[in-house]
């Protein structure tokens, strides 16, 4: 069986964009349907947990959540932690980063994460 995948237009132009949480919500969530609101809640939960563990990092959001798709199934993220930060983290923080990227388990059931 051949499966055809439809590509949706990106919400932002290609490249890296540094946006605040409120700007992110305005661009990717507001007026775009209830599923995006649920996914955004989980994404903010992840960012709060990273912050609570003292993990200074960048969170890159991509995949269908970064496109015009009305109801994405998940949020694909890359968590970028610089080496200097990583080596100074507590064991609990390091453990969290390791478990965050276990392929079989999505964070909060809907976030597919990759850590670098």
C-alpha positions in Angstrom: 0.0 0.0 0.0 1.3 3.4 -1.0 0.8 6.1 1.5 0.8 9.7 0.3 1.8 12.3 2.8 0.5 15.8 2.4 2.9 18.6 3.3 1.4 21.7 4.9 2.8 25.2 4.5 5.1 26.4 7.3 3.8 29.0 9.7 7.1 30.9 9.6 9.7 31.2 7.0 12.5 28.6 7.1 15.2 29.3 9.7 15.6 29.9 13.4 13.2 32.3 15.1 13.6 33.5 18.7 10.1 34.1 20.1 8.7 34.6 23.5 6.2 32.1 25.0 3.3 34.6 24.4 4.4 35.3 20.8 4.8 31.5 20.2 1.2 31.0 21.4 -0.1 33.8 19.2 1.6 32.4 16.1 1.1 28.7 16.6 -2.0 28.2 18.8 -4.5 31.1 18.9 -7.4 30.5 16.5 -5.9 27.3 15.2 -8.1 24.7 17.0 -8.4 22.9 20.3 -5.7 20.2 19.6 -3.1 22.9 19.3 -4.1 24.3 22.6 -3.7 20.9 24.3 -0.3 20.4 22.6 0.8 23.9 23.7 -0.1 23.1 27.3 2.2 20.0 27.2 4.9 22.0 25.6 4.8 24.7 28.3 4.7 21.9 30.9 8.0 20.6 29.4 9.6 24.0 29.4 8.6 24.6 33.1 10.1 21.2 34.0 13.3 22.0 32.2 13.4 25.4 34.0 12.7 23.7 37.4 15.6 21.3 36.9 17.9 24.2 36.1 18.4 23.1 32.5 19.4 26.2 30.5 18.6 25.3 27.0 17.0 26.1 23.7 13.8 24.4 22.6 13.4 24.1 18.8 9.9 23.3 17.6 9.4 21.7 14.2 7.3 19.1 12.4 3.6 19.5 11.7 3.1 21.8 14.8 5.2 24.3 13.0 3.0 24.1 9.9 -0.5 25.0 9.0 -1.9 21.6 9.9 -5.1 22.2 11.8 -4.8 19.2 14.2 -1.2 17.9 14.6 -0.8 14.6 16.4 2.2 15.7 18.4 4.9 18.3 18.8 8.4 17.5 17.6 11.1 19.3 19.6 14.9 19.5 19.8 16.3 20.4 23.2 19.7 22.0 22.8 21.9 22.0 25.9 25.4 23.3 25.5 28.2 21.1 26.8 29.2 23.6 29.5 25.7 23.6 30.9 25.3 19.8 30.6 28.4 18.9 32.7 27.2 21.2 35.5 23.7 19.7 35.7 22.5 17.6 38.6 22.1 13.9 38.1 18.3 14.4 38.2 18.5 16.9 35.4 20.7 14.6 33.3 18.4 11.7 33.9 15.4 13.8 32.8 17.2 14.6 29.5 18.1 11.0 28.9 14.5 9.8 29.5 13.1 12.7 27.6 14.4 11.2 24.3 13.4 7.6 24.8 11.8 6.9 21.4 9.1 4.6 22.7 7.7 7.2 25.1 6.6 10.7 24.3 6.7 13.4 27.0 3.2 13.9 28.4 2.0 11.5 25.7 2.4 14.0 22.8 5.9 15.5 22.7 8.5 13.7 20.6 11.9 15.0 21.8 15.4 14.8 20.7 18.2 16.2 22.9 21.6 17.5 21.7 
